[in-house]
Amino acid sequence: MRSEVRASSYWMVLLGSYAGAAVFAVFAFTLIQQLLHGHGSPAGNILRVSLLLVFIFLGLFLVAVGTVYHLSFNEDSSNEFR
């Protein structure tokens, strides 16, 4: 029973990180659309570009965390430090 709970928590972390990355991608896409259609003032566009860069970085970070976490699923337990 304990191994089933542990396995489901692994998948929840993986799915959560990918879902978070998808949310940040949607925010980045929205900001790109606003920049292309010319919403706001030049100061607002500077803020949109900075938020766009932050959202892209966070999305890539969550994808990297999820991927590394997924790769650690199959590691042999004999390789752990004792």
Wavefront OBJ file of the C-alpha trace (Angstrom):
o trace
v 0.000 0.000 0.000
v 2.760 2.399 0.856
v 4.479 1.887 -2.509
v 1.211 2.711 -4.316
v 0.896 6.006 -2.457
v 4.509 6.830 -3.207
v 4.095 5.993 -6.904
v 0.992 8.170 -7.203
v 2.788 11.082 -5.540
v 5.565 10.773 -8.139
v 3.019 11.090 -10.919
v 1.264 13.992 -9.206
v 4.523 15.950 -9.053
v 5.241 15.188 -12.709
v 1.756 16.126 -13.885
v 1.703 19.204 -11.666
v 4.959 20.494 -13.072
v 3.829 19.969 -16.657
v 0.432 21.543 -15.944
v 2.152 24.543 -14.358
v 4.378 24.876 -17.396
v 1.306 24.803 -19.641
v -0.326 27.569 -17.598
v 2.788 29.729 -17.876
v 2.884 29.037 -21.630
v -0.704 30.281 -21.945
v 0.194 33.453 -20.028
v 3.243 33.982 -22.258
v 1.156 33.448 -25.397
v -1.404 35.991 -24.140
v 1.331 38.548 -23.524
v 2.770 37.959 -26.995
v -0.677 38.529 -28.515
v -1.089 41.771 -26.559
v 2.321 42.983 -27.699
v 1.594 42.179 -31.340
v -1.752 43.966 -31.299
v -0.307 47.070 -29.670
v -2.179 47.171 -26.362
v -1.005 49.742 -23.861
v 1.671 52.374 -23.620
v 5.419 51.913 -24.151
v 5.916 51.556 -20.384
v 3.219 48.887 -20.298
v 4.877 47.073 -23.185
v 8.166 47.020 -21.296
v 6.361 45.418 -18.366
v 4.704 42.910 -20.709
v 8.066 41.922 -22.186
v 9.592 41.461 -18.742
v 6.628 39.358 -17.597
v 6.874 37.385 -20.821
v 10.488 36.544 -20.098
v 9.649 35.572 -16.515
v 6.781 33.318 -17.640
v 8.946 31.635 -20.285
v 11.704 31.036 -17.728
v 9.283 29.621 -15.158
v 7.653 27.376 -17.755
v 11.002 25.991 -18.876
v 12.055 25.581 -15.252
v 8.936 23.547 -14.457
v 9.450 21.359 -17.528
v 13.064 20.749 -16.494
v 12.064 19.906 -12.917
v 9.371 17.517 -14.111
v 11.713 15.840 -16.562
v 14.527 15.395 -14.048
v 12.032 14.136 -11.478
v 10.669 11.650 -14.022
v 14.172 10.458 -14.874
v 14.783 9.799 -11.191
v 11.881 7.290 -11.121
v 13.941 4.484 -12.604
v 17.150 5.028 -10.689
v 18.379 1.975 -8.898
v 18.157 2.295 -5.111
v 21.596 0.671 -4.775
v 23.152 3.830 -6.249
v 22.034 5.987 -3.337
v 24.538 7.374 -0.864
v 24.509 5.689 2.519
l 1 2 3 4 5 6 7 8 9 10 11 12 13 14 15 16 17 18 19 20 21 22 23 24 25 26 27 28 29 30 31 32 33 34 35 36 37 38 39 40 41 42 43 44 45 46 47 48 49 50 51 52 53 54 55 56 57 58 59 60 61 62 63 64 65 66 67 68 69 70 71 72 73 74 75 76 77 78 79 80 81 82
